[in-house]
Structure formats: structure tokens, C-alpha cells
Amino acid sequence: MSVLLTATDIHLKRAGRVVLDGVTLAVHSGELLAILGPNGSGKSTLLKVICGILAPAAGEVRLHGRALSEWRMTQRARQIGYLAQEPELSWDISVEELVGLGAHPATPRFPVNFDAVPGGPGSAVLQELLKTFSLTSLRHRSAQSLSGGERARALLARALAGQPDILLADEPTAHLDVAYQVDIMQHICARCRSHAMAGIVVVHDANLAARFADRIALMREGQLVHIAEARNALADPIFDSIYRQQFERIERNGRTYLLAADSRDPEP
């Protein structure tokens, strides 16, 4: 597997507070990396730095070996698909048009001619995504009328419409029931395998990460404190100290999962 993206010694302050403190990681083609950590540990901020929304105070992100700062915005948008945390749907557009917007970086003009862009209604890419994410029957529905699970699938399809080399997804399973959480993670995992795409996903469910990710990175107070193969990452007792929670470990199909015990350590 080739290295698609590296983040080296990333530092960032916001409102005078250290948000990222020396974070270093790399992600490879075909790999799904899950980032875990308590609220406020810097996970979402790290994704914004990686995709270029925020510039680090120090450190460097490199995409395909080239500094991210050297890429034009439209070039970055073609290479990196970004699924924000709880993105808003402000326009009353169809599901088909919503997904097609993901190919917009290739034709940066308004109004968008959906028939002309690579992800437009007539494209094989859009047809494949609508089918893969079970959206074909919903293609003409208003995106604003979708249920939570349908909306999550449509937004993920939009992030993939430009056929990016890297997908950054910030809590794509938030507020979804268990079946939809599994569905979304299965789709992301399968896409990494079938398209040699690298995925970085922020999640709160450690067991979901252990089931689908190749590696798990654990953050605390702006630092990346632990990274390991997902199948045994949760076996490390560092999870108990990070979350101030006693966990029992369960082994299933060669992977370690967590079961929270009754006790929880008090706030320091």
C-alpha cells in the first residue's frame, strides 16, 4: 500500500487554546483509519487541517508527497472528499442533484449544469453511487425530505462522487440507529478496498471502529497518544485511562471489543 497523505508535527491554537499539539500520522491507499477520543480532543479540527480548511500554526500536511499548501483549492477538492459533521442541507434540491454536487470541483461554475459534470445525472459514476447506496428510488425526492439514514447515505455518496483518493468523514454515524451505523461503515470500508481509497473516519463508537477499521488512532487533549491495528487496539488499557472508564474485553473473530463496566472514574 502506498502512502497517500501524511500529517507531520501539526500544531494549532484557537482562541488562545492549544487544539492540536504535535500530531503526526499517515494514511495508505486501501486503508481505513478510525480516530477516537473524548469530546474536545481535537479530532474534528485535525480533519479540517488535513483537508485544508484550517492552516496549522506549525507542521505540514503532504498529499501524494506534495505539500498541501502547494495544491490549488480545486485540485485538493478532487483528491479529498470531505464529509463534515452534521452538514446542513440549505438548498431544496433532489437527491440526484445533491450527490452530483460532489463532482462539482471538476466544473467550478454556477449554476451547476448537472448533465455536464462527471457526476451528473447521465454519468456512470452517479448511477453506480445511487445504486450502491440504495438511493435510485429516491433520486427525484427532495433531499430535505430524507430520513436520517437516507440523508447519511446521500451525503456520503456526494463525498464520493468526485472519486477522491482520500475520504475524510467526521462522525458519519452520529444520530443514526445501529443498523444505519453498520451500513455506513460497511460502505466506507468497502470503498477503501474496491477503489484503493484511503479513509479517515472520526467515530465515537470504539467497537464500530474495531469492527471495520484497519487501524485506530486515539487522541486526547490535542495529542495523538496511541495508534495500533484495529484488531487489537482496544486491548490496550490506555482506553480505560483516556475515557476514565473501566472496560471489560471481549474477543470475537480475532478482534478485541470493549464492554463498559459499572464504575467510572471521577473527573480529575
Backbone hydrogen bonds, N-H to C=O, Kabsch-Sander energy under -0.5 kcal/mol:
donor,donor_aa,acceptor,acceptor_aa,energy
4,L,2,S,-0.5
4,L,27,V,-2.2
5,L,27,V,-1.6
6,T,62,R,-2.3
7,A,25,L,-3.0
8,T,60,E,-2.9
9,D,7,A,-0.5
10,I,23,V,-2.8
11,H,58,A,-2.5
12,L,20,L,-2.2
14,R,17,R,-2.6
17,R,14,R,-1.8
19,V,12,L,-2.8
19,V,17,R,-0.5
20,L,12,L,-1.9
21,D,222,G,-3.1
22,G,10,I,-1.2
23,V,10,I,-1.9
25,L,7,A,-2.4
27,V,5,L,-2.3
29,S,2,S,-2.7
31,E,28,H,-1.7
33,L,31,E,-0.5
33,L,199,G,-3.3
34,A,32,L,-0.5
34,A,215,R,-2.5
35,I,201,V,-2.8
36,L,34,A,-0.5
36,L,217,A,-3.0
41,S,38,P,-1.4
46,L,42,G,-2.1
47,L,43,K,-1.7
48,K,44,S,-1.9
49,V,45,T,-1.9
50,I,46,L,-2.5
51,C,47,L,-2.0
52,G,48,K,-0.5
52,G,49,V,-0.7
53,I,48,K,-1.8
54,L,48,K,-1.7
57,A,11,H,-2.2
58,A,11,H,-1.3
60,E,8,T,-1.8
62,R,6,T,-2.8
63,L,66,R,-3.1
64,H,4,L,-3.2
64,H,62,R,-0.5
66,R,63,L,-1.8
68,L,61,V,-3.2
70,E,67,A,-1.8
71,W,68,L,-1.5
76,R,72,R,-2.6
77,A,73,M,-2.4
78,R,74,T,-1.3
79,Q,75,Q,-1.4
80,I,76,R,-2.8
81,G,79,Q,-0.5
81,G,166,I,-3.3
82,Y,80,I,-0.5
83,L,81,G,-0.5
83,L,168,L,-3.3
84,A,82,Y,-0.7
86,E,84,A,-0.5
90,S,88,E,-0.7
93,I,91,W,-1.5
95,V,138,L,-0.5
95,V,141,R,-1.8
96,E,139,R,-2.4
98,L,94,S,-2.5
99,V,95,V,-2.5
100,G,96,E,-2.1
101,L,97,E,-1.4
101,L,98,L,-0.5
102,G,99,V,-1.7
103,A,100,G,-1.8
104,H,101,L,-1.9
106,A,103,A,-1.6
107,T,104,H,-2.2
109,R,107,T,-2.5
114,F,112,V,-1.1
116,A,113,N,-1.5
117,V,113,N,-1.3
120,G,117,V,-2.2
123,S,120,G,-2.2
127,Q,123,S,-1.9
128,E,124,A,-2.4
129,L,125,V,-2.2
130,L,126,L,-2.8
131,K,127,Q,-2.0
132,T,128,E,-2.9
133,F,129,L,-2.5
134,S,131,K,-1.5
135,L,130,L,-3.7
136,T,130,L,-1.0
138,L,135,L,-1.2
139,R,135,L,-0.5
139,R,136,T,-1.2
141,R,138,L,-2.1
143,A,93,I,-3.2
145,S,142,S,-1.7
146,L,143,A,-1.1
151,R,147,S,-2.8
152,A,148,G,-2.1
153,R,149,G,-1.9
154,A,150,E,-2.4
155,L,151,R,-2.5
156,L,152,A,-2.0
157,A,153,R,-2.4
158,R,154,A,-2.1
159,A,155,L,-2.0
160,L,156,L,-1.2
161,A,157,A,-0.9
161,A,158,R,-0.8
163,Q,160,L,-2.2
165,D,79,Q,-1.3
166,I,79,Q,-2.1
167,L,198,A,-2.8
168,L,81,G,-3.4
169,A,167,L,-0.5
169,A,200,I,-2.6
170,D,83,L,-2.8
171,E,169,A,-0.9
171,E,202,V,-1.7
174,A,171,E,-1.5
176,L,173,T,-1.6
181,Q,177,D,-2.3
182,V,178,V,-2.4
183,D,179,A,-2.1
184,I,180,Y,-2.7
185,M,181,Q,-2.2
186,Q,182,V,-2.5
187,H,183,D,-2.1
188,I,184,I,-2.3
189,C,185,M,-2.6
190,A,186,Q,-2.7
191,R,187,H,-2.2
192,C,188,I,-2.1
193,R,189,C,-1.8
194,S,190,A,-3.0
195,H,191,R,-2.2
196,A,192,C,-0.6
197,M,191,R,-0.7
197,M,192,C,-0.6
198,A,165,D,-2.7
199,G,31,E,-3.0
200,I,167,L,-2.9
201,V,33,L,-2.7
202,V,169,A,-2.7
203,V,35,I,-1.7
203,V,201,V,-0.6
206,A,204,H,-0.9
209,A,205,D,-1.9
210,A,206,A,-2.5
211,R,207,N,-1.7
212,F,208,L,-1.7
213,A,209,A,-2.6
214,D,32,L,-3.0
215,R,32,L,-1.5
216,I,228,A,-2.8
217,A,34,A,-3.0
218,L,226,H,-3.3
219,M,36,L,-2.7
220,R,223,Q,-2.4
222,G,41,S,-1.7
223,Q,220,R,-1.9
225,V,218,L,-2.2
225,V,223,Q,-0.9
226,H,218,L,-1.2
228,A,216,I,-2.0
230,A,214,D,-2.6
232,N,229,E,-1.3
233,A,229,E,-1.2
234,L,230,A,-0.6
235,A,232,N,-1.2
236,D,233,A,-1.4
239,F,236,D,-1.6
240,D,237,P,-0.9
241,S,237,P,-1.2
242,I,238,I,-2.5
243,Y,239,F,-2.1
244,R,240,D,-0.6
245,Q,240,D,-1.8
246,Q,263,S,-1.2
248,E,259,L,-3.3
250,I,257,Y,-2.5
252,R,250,I,-0.5
252,R,255,R,-2.7
255,R,252,R,-1.9
256,T,231,R,-1.8
257,Y,250,I,-2.8
259,L,248,E,-2.4
261,A,246,Q,-3.2
265,D,244,R,-1.9
